[in-house]
């Protein structure tokens, strides 16, 4: 009884197959993602105090949920969690109002 049932796997083909799957996954998922609130003319990362104050004034003058989400993200990156939660709640409320208007 010296017949072998299992065959040695071809590791090169397995590696190439895994690489092909990873590339295809990246191609299909990067092109089909939803639009994010970060895709607008505001810059959230590493805002200075004056830029953040200017952004808050601008969004308070013309309230929209995207602006408040961006302010919330900027406050969160700075470690100001209470402000981040405050602006996140504002964004959710305004988002509900925007949905009812549509």
C-alpha positions as CSV (number, residue, x, y, z in Angstrom):
1,X,0.0,0.0,0.0
2,X,2.3,2.6,-1.1
3,X,-0.1,4.7,-3.3
4,X,-0.2,8.3,-2.3
5,X,-3.6,10.0,-2.1
6,X,-2.4,13.5,-1.5
7,X,-0.2,15.3,-4.1
8,X,2.4,18.0,-3.2
9,X,0.8,21.4,-3.7
10,X,2.2,23.8,-6.2
11,X,3.0,26.7,-4.0
12,X,3.9,29.1,-6.8
13,X,0.4,28.7,-8.3
14,X,-1.2,29.1,-4.9
15,X,0.8,32.3,-4.4
16,X,-0.1,33.7,-7.8
17,X,-3.8,32.9,-7.3
18,X,-3.8,34.7,-4.0
19,X,-2.1,37.7,-5.5
20,X,-4.6,37.8,-8.4
21,X,-7.5,37.6,-5.9
22,X,-6.0,40.4,-3.8
23,X,-5.5,42.6,-6.9
24,X,-9.0,42.0,-8.2
25,X,-10.5,42.7,-4.8
26,X,-8.7,46.0,-4.6
27,X,-9.8,47.0,-8.1
28,X,-13.4,46.3,-7.5
29,X,-13.7,47.7,-4.0
30,X,-11.9,51.0,-4.6
31,X,-14.0,51.9,-7.5
32,X,-17.4,51.1,-5.9
33,X,-17.1,52.8,-2.5
34,X,-19.7,55.3,-1.4
35,X,-19.0,59.0,-1.5
36,X,-17.6,60.3,1.7
37,X,-18.2,63.6,3.5
38,X,-14.5,64.1,3.3
39,X,-14.6,64.6,-0.4
40,X,-15.2,68.4,-0.4
41,X,-13.2,71.6,-0.3
42,X,-12.6,71.5,3.5
43,X,-9.4,70.2,4.9
44,X,-9.8,68.3,8.2
45,X,-6.4,66.9,9.1
46,X,-4.2,69.0,11.2
47,X,-6.2,72.2,11.2
48,X,-4.9,75.2,13.0
49,X,-7.0,76.9,15.6
50,X,-7.8,79.8,13.3
51,X,-8.7,77.4,10.4
52,X,-11.0,75.5,12.7
53,X,-12.7,78.6,14.1
54,X,-13.1,79.9,10.5
55,X,-14.7,76.6,9.5
56,X,-17.1,76.6,12.5
57,X,-18.2,80.2,11.6
58,X,-18.7,79.2,7.9
59,X,-20.7,76.1,8.8
60,X,-22.7,77.9,11.4
61,X,-23.6,80.6,8.8
62,X,-24.8,77.9,6.4
63,X,-25.5,74.7,8.4
64,X,-25.0,71.4,6.6
65,X,-24.4,68.0,8.0
66,X,-21.1,67.5,6.0
67,X,-19.5,70.5,7.6
68,X,-20.5,69.5,11.1
69,X,-19.2,66.0,10.5
70,X,-15.9,67.5,9.4
71,X,-15.7,69.7,12.5
72,X,-16.4,66.6,14.6
73,X,-13.6,64.7,12.9
74,X,-11.2,67.6,13.4
75,X,-12.1,67.8,17.1
76,X,-11.7,64.1,17.5
77,X,-8.2,64.2,16.0
78,X,-7.3,66.9,18.4
79,X,-8.5,64.8,21.3
80,X,-11.5,67.1,22.2
81,X,-14.1,64.3,22.5
82,X,-16.9,66.5,24.0
83,X,-16.8,68.9,21.2
84,X,-16.6,66.1,18.7
85,X,-19.7,64.5,20.1
86,X,-21.5,67.9,20.2
87,X,-20.8,68.5,16.5
88,X,-21.6,64.9,15.6
89,X,-25.1,65.3,17.3
90,X,-25.6,68.5,15.4
91,X,-24.7,66.8,12.1
92,X,-27.1,64.0,12.8
93,X,-30.0,66.4,13.5
94,X,-29.3,68.5,10.4
95,X,-29.0,65.3,8.3
96,X,-32.5,64.3,9.4
97,X,-33.8,67.8,8.5
98,X,-32.0,67.6,5.1
99,X,-33.6,64.2,4.4
100,X,-37.1,65.5,5.1
101,X,-36.6,68.5,2.8
102,X,-35.7,66.1,-0.1
